[in-house]
Amino acid sequence: MSRPYVLLSAAVSLDGYLDDTGPDRLLLSSPADFDRVDGERARADAILVGAGTIRADNPRLLVNSAERRAARLAAGRPEFPLKVTVSGSGELDPAAAFWHTGGDKVLLTTDQGAERARALHIAAGIVPLGPGIHWPAVLEHLYDHHGVRRLMVEGGGTVHTQLLRAGLADELQLVLAPLLVGDPAAPRLFGPGDYQRGRLRLVGTRQIEDVVLTRYVPTAPGTGAAPTAADRHWLALACELAALCPPSTTAFSVGAVVVAADGTELARGHSREGSDPVAHAEEAALAKISGTDPRLAGATVYSSLEPCARRASRPTPCARLILGAGVRRVVTAWREPDTFVTGADGSGVLAAEGARVVVLPEYEARAKEPNRHLVG
């Protein structure tokens, strides 16, 4: 599945609330942070909120800066990002500001919800996605049919919770406001549920007037065939490592990262690392981990190129090294071409021994970049 980069954006009180229960919306951000959010909107291809947010807050979700709108137009983009909402019922107020400000809008809903929305004359493109709402289908539709590559999600808590639980959030931008709400009836940012394992990684923090912005990305690998946001982050790192390889005309440049189930990076490596002119990336990474490390059994190996099934430089190919280490999940960007080995099939070797191989072809171009002299 190809999907956009998903950014979750929210402001919360010190005790984790999005709002209070008063008649007016509780303003948690500072003026300078509202301007920062405006900048994030201008960068996005689409802004998404849940139907509950439209009902509770009646948001317009505009890019307010005229300069930012002009910059979008100058870059050949629409003046405003696409506005998106998701509703299973399709029962939304046709007079809401969401529908009557900004540029294009789309309502993603169920088959029955689409009938209700059309009957209400909702001023948006109405897209039925079947009997139920499934977030992978939502994201795939936005990517394939609307060209959305960066999606900013501004709430509410239910939407944020569902995307995080599904492993589909690539980044969380969280603003902490110096307020306490303390009302158990007020909406919280995250609800209970089966979230991804492991700690999120803090990638940035900044004070903005009297609030603090923190940025997090997920780290825990997926467990099955469906890739998670963390899988994408780690594979992107593997592709970056491939660029560190000493150039060669007789071998590929590959990067690899080994990550434990809780998101801990165990090791990384790249082809021809150090003083070893024939080292492969997976080999270099695994060599840095004790063979008795119990975390290997639940780890994932990320490799920019499919692990080799045969090699001339050493007797044990990388697919066998991975299996021997006890790893049973591999995420890669690019299946090995016949440049050096005809009929290479490291994925087949891994799968035959019960390992799961996940291929993310959207990263193939990055994996090929340091090898363009070999494959064109």
C-alpha positions in Angstrom: 0.0 0.0 0.0 1.3 3.4 -0.9 0.2 6.1 1.5 1.0 9.6 2.6 3.3 10.7 5.4 0.9 11.1 8.3 1.6 13.9 10.8 -0.6 14.0 13.9 -0.8 17.5 15.3 -2.4 18.4 18.7 -2.2 20.7 21.7 -3.0 19.4 25.2 -3.1 20.6 28.7 -0.6 19.4 31.3 -3.1 16.7 32.3 -3.7 15.5 28.8 -6.9 17.2 27.7 -7.8 18.6 24.3 -10.5 20.9 25.6 -12.7 21.5 28.6 -16.5 21.2 28.7 -17.3 24.9 28.5 -19.4 26.4 25.7 -16.3 28.0 24.0 -13.3 26.1 22.7 -10.3 26.1 25.1 -7.4 27.8 23.4 -4.3 25.8 24.4 -1.7 27.1 21.9 0.0 30.5 22.0 -0.2 33.1 19.1 3.2 32.1 17.9 2.3 28.4 17.9 -0.9 29.1 15.9 1.4 30.6 13.3 3.6 27.5 13.4 0.6 25.4 12.8 -0.4 27.6 9.9 3.1 26.9 8.4 2.5 23.1 8.8 -0.8 23.4 7.1 0.9 25.2 4.2 3.3 22.4 3.8 0.6 19.7 3.8 -1.2 18.4 0.7 -4.3 17.7 2.8 -5.6 18.4 6.3 -7.8 15.8 8.0 -10.2 16.0 11.0 -12.8 13.5 12.2 -16.5 14.2 12.0 -16.6 14.7 15.8 -14.2 17.7 15.5 -16.4 19.3 12.9 -19.5 18.9 15.1 -17.7 20.2 18.3 -15.4 22.9 17.0 -16.8 23.9 13.6 -13.2 24.5 12.2 -12.3 26.2 9.0 -8.8 24.6 8.7 -7.4 27.3 6.4 -3.9 28.5 5.6 -4.3 32.0 7.1 -1.0 33.6 5.9 -1.4 35.3 2.5 2.3 34.9 1.9 2.1 31.1 2.4 -0.9 30.8 0.2 1.0 32.8 -2.5 4.0 30.5 -2.1 1.8 27.5 -2.7 0.3 29.0 -5.9 3.8 29.9 -7.1 4.9 26.3 -6.6 2.0 25.1 -8.7 0.0 23.8 -5.8 -3.6 24.7 -4.8 -4.0 27.8 -2.7 -5.3 25.7 0.2 -4.6 22.1 1.1 -7.4 19.5 0.4 -9.7 19.3 3.4 -10.7 15.8 4.4 -13.1 14.4 7.0 -14.0 10.8 7.8 -17.5 9.8 9.0 -19.1 6.4 9.2 -22.6 7.8 9.4 -22.4 10.7 6.9 -24.6 12.8 9.3 -22.9 16.2 9.3 -24.2 19.7 9.3 -24.2 20.9 5.7 -23.9 24.5 7.0 -20.6 23.8 8.9 -17.7 26.2 8.0 -15.6 23.3 7.0 -17.6 22.9 3.7 -17.8 26.6 2.8 -14.2 27.9 3.3 -10.9 27.1 1.6 -10.5 24.9 -1.4 -11.5 21.4 -2.3 -13.1 19.1 0.3 -13.7 15.4 0.5 -15.8 13.2 2.8 -14.7 9.6 3.1 -17.5 7.5 4.4 -19.4 4.2 4.2 -21.8 3.2 1.5 -24.8 4.1 3.8 -23.0 7.3 5.0 -22.6 8.4 1.4 -26.4 8.1 0.8 -27.1 10.3 3.9 -24.5 12.9 3.0 -25.8 13.2 -0.5 -29.3 13.6 0.9 -28.0 16.4 3.1 -26.3 18.1 0.1 -22.9 18.1 1.7 -20.7 20.4 -0.4 -17.8 18.0 -0.9 -16.7 15.1 -2.9 -18.4 12.2 -1.2 -16.5 8.9 -1.4 -18.0 5.6 -0.2 -15.3 3.2 0.9 -17.6 0.2 1.6 -19.5 -1.1 4.6 -17.0 0.3 7.1 -14.2 2.7 7.5 -10.7 1.3 7.4 -7.7 3.6 7.8 -5.4 1.9 5.3 -8.1 2.3 2.7 -8.6 6.0 3.6 -4.9 6.7 3.3 -4.5 4.7 0.1 -7.4 6.6 -1.5 -5.9 9.9 -0.6 -2.6 8.9 -2.0 -3.9 7.3 -5.3 -6.8 9.6 -6.1 -5.9 13.0 -4.7 -2.1 12.9 -4.9 -1.7 13.4 -1.1 1.9 12.8 -0.1 1.8 14.7 3.3 -1.3 14.5 5.4 -1.7 16.7 8.5 -4.2 15.2 11.0 -5.6 17.8 13.5 -8.0 15.6 15.5 -9.8 14.7 17.3 -8.7 12.3 19.9 -10.5 9.3 18.4 -8.8 9.8 15.1 -5.4 10.2 16.7 -5.9 7.1 18.8 -7.0 5.0 15.8 -4.0 6.0 13.6 -1.5 5.4 16.4 -3.0 2.0 17.3 -2.9 1.0 13.6 0.8 2.0 13.3 0.0 4.5 10.6 1.2 7.7 12.3 4.7 8.8 11.0 5.1 11.7 13.3 3.4 13.2 16.4 3.7 17.0 17.0 2.5 17.6 20.5 2.2 21.0 22.1 2.0 21.1 25.9 0.1 24.1 27.3 0.6 25.4 30.9 -3.1 24.7 31.9 -4.9 22.0 33.9 -8.4 21.0 33.1 -9.1 18.2 35.5 -12.6 17.4 34.2 -13.1 13.7 33.6 -15.9 14.6 31.1 -13.6 16.6 28.9 -12.0 15.1 25.8 -8.5 13.6 26.0 -5.9 13.3 23.3 -5.6 9.5 23.4 -8.0 6.9 24.5 -7.3 3.4 25.8 -6.3 0.7 23.4 -3.7 -1.7 22.1 -1.0 0.7 21.1 2.3 -0.1 19.4 5.0 -1.4 21.6 8.1 0.5 22.7 9.0 4.0 23.3 8.6 6.7 20.7 11.8 8.6 19.8 12.0 12.3 20.6 13.3 14.0 17.5 12.8 17.7 18.5 11.7 20.0 21.3 11.2 23.8 21.2 9.7 26.4 23.5 7.2 28.7 21.7 6.2 31.5 24.1 4.6 29.7 27.1 4.0 26.3 25.3 6.5 23.5 24.4 6.5 21.7 21.1 7.7 18.1 21.1 8.1 15.9 18.1 8.1 12.1 18.3 8.4 9.3 15.8 7.5 5.6 16.4 10.3 3.1 16.7 8.7 -0.4 17.3 8.7 -2.6 14.2 5.6 -4.2 12.8 4.9 -7.8 13.5 3.3 -9.0 10.2 3.0 -8.3 6.5 1.5 -4.9 6.9 4.2 -2.2 7.3 4.0 0.3 10.1 5.2 3.8 10.2 8.2 2.7 12.2 9.1 0.2 9.5 9.2 3.1 7.1 11.5 5.1 9.3 14.0 2.3 9.8 14.0 1.4 6.1 14.7 5.0 5.2 17.7 4.9 7.6 18.9 1.8 5.9 18.8 3.6 2.5 20.7 6.5 4.0 23.4 4.1 5.3 23.8 2.7 1.7 25.1 6.1 0.7 28.0 5.7 3.1 29.4 2.7 1.2 32.8 3.0 -0.6 31.9 2.9 -4.3 32.4 -0.3 -6.2 31.9 -1.6 -9.7 31.5 -5.2 -8.6 29.1 -5.1 -5.7 26.0 -3.2 -4.6 26.0 -0.5 -1.9 23.5 -1.5 0.8 22.6 -0.3 4.3 21.1 -2.4 7.0 19.7 -1.9 10.5 18.7 -4.5 13.1 15.9 -3.4 15.4 14.5 -5.2 18.5 10.7 -5.6 18.9 10.6 -2.7 21.4 12.2 -0.3 18.9 15.7 -0.5 20.3 18.3 -0.3 17.6 20.6 -3.3 18.0 23.1 -2.5 15.3 23.6 -1.0 11.9 26.0 -1.6 9.0 26.7 -1.0 5.4 28.6 -2.7 2.5 32.4 -2.7 2.6 32.3 -1.2 6.1 35.6 -0.5 7.8 38.5 -2.3 6.4 36.5 -5.3 5.0 36.3 -4.8 1.2 33.7 -7.6 0.8 31.5 -7.1 3.8 27.8 -7.1 3.2 25.5 -4.7 5.1 23.5 -7.3 7.0 26.7 -9.2 7.7 28.3 -6.1 9.1 25.3 -5.3 11.3 24.8 -8.8 12.7 28.5 -9.1 13.5 28.1 -6.3 16.1 25.4 -8.3 18.1 26.0 -11.2 20.4 24.7 -14.4 18.9 23.1 -15.1 22.3 21.2 -11.8 22.5 17.6 -12.9 23.2 16.2 -9.9 21.4 17.2 -11.3 18.0 14.3 -13.7 17.9 11.8 -10.8 17.9 13.9 -8.4 15.8 13.5 -7.1 12.3 16.3 -6.6 9.8 15.9 -3.6 7.5 18.0 -3.8 4.4 17.9 -1.4 1.4 18.4 -4.4 -0.9 17.0 -7.9 -0.6 19.5 -10.0 1.5 21.6 -12.1 -0.8 20.9 -15.8 -1.4 24.3 -16.6 -3.0 27.6 -14.8 -2.9 31.1 -15.5 -4.2 33.1 -13.6 -1.6 32.1 -15.7 1.4 30.5 -19.1 2.0 27.4 -17.9 3.9 25.0 -15.5 2.2 23.2 -12.8 4.2 19.8 -14.6 4.0 21.4 -17.6 5.9 23.1 -15.3 8.3 19.8 -13.7 9.2 18.1 -17.1 9.7 21.1 -18.3 11.7 20.8 -15.3 14.0 17.1 -16.3 14.7 15.6 -13.2 13.0 12.3 -14.0 11.4 11.2 -10.7 9.8 13.0 -8.6 7.1 11.9 -5.4 5.5 13.5 -4.4 2.3 13.1 -1.8 -0.5 14.4 -3.5 -3.6 14.5 -7.1 -4.9 18.0 -8.0 -6.0 18.4 -7.7 -9.8 20.4 -10.1 -12.0 23.4 -7.7 -12.2 25.8 -10.1 -10.5 23.7 -13.1 -9.6 21.2 -14.6 -12.0 17.9 -15.5 -10.4 18.8 -14.1 -7.0 16.0 -14.8 -4.5 17.0 -14.1 -0.9 13.4 -13.5 -0.1 12.6 -17.0 -1.2 15.3 -18.5 1.0 14.0 -16.5 4.0 10.4 -17.4 3.4 11.2 -21.1 3.0 12.5 -21.1 6.5 9.5 -19.3 8.0 10.8 -15.7 7.9 8.5 -13.0 6.8 9.7 -10.6 4.1 8.0 -7.2 3.6 8.9 -5.2 0.5 8.3 -1.5 0.4 8.7 -0.5 -3.3 8.2 3.2 -2.6 11.7 3.2 -1.2 13.3 1.4 -4.2 14.4 4.7 -5.8 16.3 5.6 -2.7 17.9 2.2 -2.5 19.0 2.4 -6.1 20.5 5.9 -5.9 24.0 4.9 -4.7 23.9 2.0 -7.2 22.9 4.0 -10.3 26.2 3.3 -12.0 25.4 -0.4 -11.8 21.7 -0.5 -12.8 21.2 2.8 -14.6 
